[in-house]
Amino acid sequence: MHQRGNVWLYMLVAYGFTWLFWVPDALIAQDIWDAPEGLRRYLSGPFNLGPWGPLFAAFALTFAY
């Protein structure tokens, strides 16, 4: 894969991983989704993995290549 494709793949993985955790949190905050209390606490707490998306993408793609 050429260099430009690597950047797009990195962005896709980083945004995808981040949004995997932040979209449910936003839906809960807007009262669109009534999630269980344990999931609510996890997503709104300090251990939410959403901010770690770029780091996860960097490690995953470095390992893959």
Residue pairs with C-beta under 8 A, 6 or more apart in sequence:
1 9
6 61
6 65
9 61
10 57
10 58
10 61
11 57
13 53
13 56
13 57
13 60
13 61
14 53
14 54
14 56
14 57
14 58
15 53
16 53
17 49
17 50
17 52
17 53
17 56
17 57
18 50
18 51
18 53
18 54
19 50
19 53
20 50
21 43
21 48
21 49
21 50
21 53
22 48
22 50
24 33
24 35
24 39
24 43
25 43
25 44
25 48
25 50
27 33
27 35
28 35
28 39
28 40
28 43
28 44
29 44
35 43
42 48
49 56
